[in-house]
Each structure stands twice: as C-alpha cells, then as structure tokens.
C-alpha cells in the first residue's frame, strides 16, 4: 500500500528577510538539502511554505523548518553543516528534542557545542574523568572537542598548560627526511590540532602561548621520563601508538592533569596493526574507574554528509570480508 501523500501549508513568523535568507541558503541550497535528505518536496514564496510528501515525514519536516527559522537562524549563521546536523537529529528521530540544552565550551573566538548525543556525552566525560578515550571514525569531532575542552580549562585556570602529543607515523607513505628543528619536524603531524587552536584562540595568541611554553608540542617519543602536573594533554592519532608507547604515555600523567586520547582503529598505519596500543588499551582499561571511553560511529560524523556515506560504505565492505 502506498503511503498517504500530505500537502502542508504554513507561514513562518515573524517575517524577517534576513532570517528567511539564512534558512533558505544561497540559491535555496538549504531547502534542496532538506528535500534530498527527507524526500519531502519543499517550496516557498517568501515566508509562505508548502510541503508535499509522506504524511508523517512531512509533518516532521514542518517542525524542522520552523525550528531552524525560529531558533538556529536567529541565533547564529545557518550553514550547510548546521542543516546537516539538524537532519542527523531528524534521522535519529529526536528532532523534537532540538530545544535540549547542548554542552557548550566557551573559547575566546568560538562557542563550541556538542552537536550529537555522543559528542555531548564525550564532553561530559572529559569534564568528569582524568583519562578519556575518544575512539571512532574521522569527522566525528573527537580532536576538535578535546582541543575546545583544553582551551576552556586553560582559560578558566584549571590547568597551567596544554600539551599536544602525536606519534610521528606517516599515513601509508614515506615522507623521507624532514628538515628543520624539532618543532618544524613535528608540525605536519600536529596540523589538525593547530587548526583547532587557531579557530578558538587566533593565530597571534597561539604563537604567544607557544613562545611561553604554555602550549607545548611533545612528540610521543620524547615523553618518556616526564611527569606532567596541572596540564591538559591530548594524544591524537593514538591508533598509531604501540602497546609500549601507550603504557608509557598513560603513566606520565600527574596531579591535576586531564588526558584525552583520540584515534580511529580502522586507520592504523603501523607496519603491524595488531600491535596498536589503542586497540589493546580499550580491552585493558575498560573497567578501570576514572577512565572514560566514548565510541563514536558513522552517524556521529559532522563533516560533509558524503563523509558519513563513505565511512558506512567501508564498514559494509569490511563486514563482507
């Protein structure tokens, strides 16, 4: 039996041309994005909208559009990424919960929010645990949210410095000799962390904090023998640590320190993937009090929607093997 087709007409109020333009997007791309995702035809003349689609779905799309207009488009610029996130909530069936207060991290340049339920759980875990693992595919916000938590902790004087750590392992290719001093050698590996810091603090402030060693680059190999107190440490790309390196890193943590370890166990670049310290530590520490694990999935991806589709396609392919 074919699903009943519903024709819904409604008017967005109050009339606001700027908010309407933000909702629709350049050349109505946000409305086309909603159409493609939901299968509901969306058309409008000014603030008067018309939806044509399956009865239950069309009703939810009406609520979604009204929410985007009355809340999101009024508070902040509405982007394709923002519409994508709202549509992810739509897919999960929690579009009626969009008014829930989101986890917010205030940084000098940005207000960073946990966008999905798992992202919000991740931020809460970082605030309440000394050691935290964020495990999952690219684009789920693991590293970006960790940096936001670190910046907020530094701004609020909960820690005295931020330490950025990453194993220097090439992603499936040999880069050869890298010229320059230590900072210049590890800079390419820490670029995602830099980018997040620049977004939240600005280029000049990041440079000043690095000069004062308040933000420190610490190649994983140089961590042995250190004890870090009152610091916020981020170990990124942890899937490329060995079991020995992971144990060494975790035992560097001192009083007043928070550590966040992020990685994706489907993208291990070690010559022997089975020796990944991240894979091993998930099993070893899963029941240890004071340690949190947040496991992200493809549906938590907050990048371009095609990234989510790519990850899901790879997962299906691996499950067939």
Beta strands, then each sheet from edge to edge (+ up, - down):
strand 1: 5-11
strand 2: 41-45
strand 3: 48-54
strand 4: 104-106
strand 5: 111-113
strand 6: 131-135
strand 7: 161-166
strand 8: 215-217
strand 9: 231-236
strand 10: 258-263
strand 11: 291-295
sheet 1: 1+ 3- 2+
sheet 2: 4+ 5-
sheet 3: 8+ 7+ 9+ 10+ 6+ 11+
end
